[in-house]
Amino acid sequence: MEYQVPQFIEVEEKIFGPLSIKQFVYIAGGLGICVVLVLYLPRIIGVALAIPLGIFTFALAFYRINNKPFIEILEAGFNYYLGGRLYIWKREEKRPEDIPAAPATPAVEVREKLGLSQNKLHELAWSLDIKDTQQ
């Protein structure tokens, strides 16, 4: 038996002409609020409020940032500003007398006991490497 697998599941269906249901609701709601503002407020105040609201409405319906709808970007910003923050690291200035002296590492102690300098250690390691390759 063969079944058809949906191919484009992330594409919204166009219901109202070239608009999806979400776009239609955003535009219809925004346009309705703009009409109410212009009709019931003094003309200059109504137009001054309706223009930014109309721009916001069209941004909700059509504007995408990084292929994400504008409403998701608004939601993420809203959650960021209202959410708590966890600070993992904060730099604190320390005075030199507060810093404990670091103990010597075992390798440094062994080097001091044997009286080996860095140059002698390097020569010893080099001679061991050469003997291994010649055999």
RAQUIPE-V923928 format. One record per run of one state. SS is the DSSP state (H for helix, E for strand, - for the rest). FROM is the first residue (numbers start at 0). TO is the last residue. Records with the same first field share a line. If there is no record, write none. Layout:
SS: FROM-TO ; FROM-TO
//
This chain:
-: 0-12 ; 16-17 ; 40-41 ; 62-62 ; 65-66 ; 82-94 ; 98-104 ; 114-116 ; 134-134
E: 13-15 ; 18-19 ; 63-64 ; 67-68
H: 20-39 ; 42-61 ; 69-81 ; 95-97 ; 105-113 ; 117-133
//
